[in-house]
Amino acid sequence: MNNIMVVDDVLFNRKLIIAILKKTVSNLKIFEAEGGRKALEILYKNDIDLIILDLMMPEMDGFEFLEIIKKDGKYNLIPIIINSAMNETDSIKKALSLGAHDFFEKPLKTEEIDFILPLKVNNALKVYEQTKEIMTFNEKINRELHLASFFQKNIINNQKKLKNVNFKGLYIPSFELGGDFYDCIEINEATWFIIADVSGHGITASIISSMIKVLFANYAEENKKPSEVLKKMNDFMESNFNSSEMFSFTAFIGKIEKNQLTFSNAGHPFPILYRREQNEFEVLTKKGFLAGILKDVFFEDTNIMFNKNDMIFMYTDGFFDNFEIFSNSLKCNLEIFLNHAKILFENFKNENELIENINKYILENFSKNKIKDKIIKDDISIIIIKNCFEEAEQN
């Protein structure tokens, strides 16, 4: 059953249209109103599927009624067919610009009674039905995305206090779901960590990132070096997705054992190492090939000292992409960031305070796209790992 409302201040016009509709369109319930105010009362109390509206009416005319309805999110998609005199071309144009769906001219001709008006009504009802189905589907998808986003954010653990390290992270997806992820786990006496960025955004990227997260945990259990873990992850992705389904990813994987950090890089932005005792910063500029594209790719390990209270700061490329202070030059970006990082690291000795103030100081003050309003063009992930191993003192 479709509910149609006929709005016209002339009783004869209303009765004529109602008679035509009852004769030519099946399964209808028809409401009638002599003006805009009465039409609003009926609309607010009933589930209306289509409105046939006269423009020239006393008190509240058709234009004012149109403006009210089209500004109301609950009713603005209801199709409205304008009923206007033949000499009111400008009025029809104005009504259509305000959001009217269609129009017909009065007085109605014979062919319009038998064919044009019923066709316009049926078409409008079909469009509205399809629109409601799409809206219902979109609402379901949005609910599913919101739920999936909730689970993804909970899977990405933002804070861990492990045996030998303190770990703190920040994750802001550009969409409900994103392709960034990070993790930090302990295996025997070693601490393994990863930060990665899957190409693309949305559902597919989030599924791939979850897959890579599982691969990382499994391969770290089986292998001794970060380069070996990256190699296994790379080969799995390359062999399980053909060229039309290729998903590349960048990743930085590290392994901390006492006062030694071993790391391998697969095309990921360079991390920043902060040496607390010396109050010095070091950019870990070791490069590596993007993962997931070619099978015959090998990754290298780098070993460095990583003493007690030293910190490593890692991020995905969305960190640079979303801020007006950064440019397309990686070298310039690192220099700019180091200047800001020095202020932050020197003023906030606790890693929890540090990452909270990185969020406030940089994400809020330098954003192009208002991070606090979640309007960003690329996923952002930031992690800080602090070495807390008691014996990790330099000789």
Helices and strands as residue ranges (DSSP letters): E 2-7, H 11-24, E 28-33, H 36-45, E 50-54, H 62-70, E 80-85, H 89-97, E 102-106, H 110-111, I 112-116, H 117-155, E 159-161, E 165-172, E 180-187, E 190-198, H 202-222, H 226-240, G 243-245, E 249-257, E 260-266, E 272-275, E 280-283, E 302-305, E 311-315, H 318-321, H 330-347, H 351-358, I 359-364, G 371-373, E 380-387
